[in-house]
Amino acid sequence: MKKVLVLHGVNLNMFGKRDPHHYGTESLDDINAAIQQLADELEVNVTVFQTNHEGEMVEQIHQAFDDQISAVVINAGAWTHYSYAIRDALAILTVPIIEVHMSHIHAREAFRHQSVFAE
């Protein structure tokens, strides 16, 4: 069975409470439940992880390498724009990495337009 790691970054635990205009009204628990439902339908083993601590995110990515994860889906939140530590950790992996966002980063403030993961 394929194993997918879904990573939620800094402040994403506040979905449903923080700026619903940009992020909607669903909570992170709601989002995770939808992810799990889709994973069950696709017969994929999914692990979901959220942290507000950059080092914990790096450790989880390192663990993904050891666990032979099949793919990673990451919404790093604000870390998207400046975390070279997370970028370097992701570069260790040899599996597909999919970067997602809950808002259109190119339609937001200028500092949000750049993703260090996409460079």
C-alpha positions, 0 to 999 in steps of 0.5 A: 500500500502506498504511504503518503505524508501530509504536512501542515505547517506553522499556524495551520492549526488555526484554520477555521478561526484565522482570516476566513476570507483567505483560508475558509471556515473549515477547521484543520480537523475537517480538512484532515477528515476529508484527506483521510476519507479520500485516502481510504477511497484510494486505498492509500495509507496517509499520515497527517502531521501539523506543527508550529515548530520548524525543527519538528517539521524537519524531523518529520521529513527525515522520518519520512525518508526512513519510513520509505514514504511514497509521496509528500503533500506539504502546506508549510504556511509561512515557512514556504517563503523563507525556510531553507531548513525545510527546503533542504530536508525535502531535498533529501527525499526522492519521492514526489513532493506536492506543495499546496496552499489554502490561498492564492499566494500570488494574489496576496502580499508581495512577500508571499509570492515566492516559494523557496520550495519551488526555486 
